[in-house]
Amino acid sequence: MSDDPLPPSHIDYRPQPEPPPGWPPPRTQRIQGLLAGSLLSLIVWPVAWKFGQQGATLAYIIIGMIALKVIASTVCIVSPRWRPMGAGILASMGVGFLIFFGTCSLTALRGI
């Protein structure tokens, strides 16, 4: 029994391969995701307040924006290569909420 060799280790300690050339670094992908999601919010929310004055229409737009960003970020996070982009899209949800509340207050002030 003492002559049996140890089982092979299943942990790979070798360095991971570098991303292919021309692929943006993770920080750049994260910033691209943040900017893309924020730009989408910057376009959608003013248009939603202008044309979606009925409560149901605005509710659909709110739910749709949240669902779109959650689905897009989940799809990106599943792939290791796109994970930083997904993190940026998730971070853009906070910026999107700020844009939403800013446009909401501007719309309320215009109505007064």
C-alpha angles and dihedrals in degrees: 000000000000091000093065112110120237116265114261117268114250094202114100109214095179117114114266118250119264118251115264116275115271093031112125117246118255094257091055091048091050091051091046090053091048092049094045093051093044092049090051090053091046090056100039103045100056090045090048092053091047099048104019103067093139112090096232094051092051091046090053091050092049093049091043094052093049092046092047093052094044092049094045093048092046092051090049095045092054091064113065091213092055098037095106090052089053091050089052092051090051090050089051089064089073091050089046091055090052090050090047094052092043093053089043092057092045090052091049092049092050090052093056 
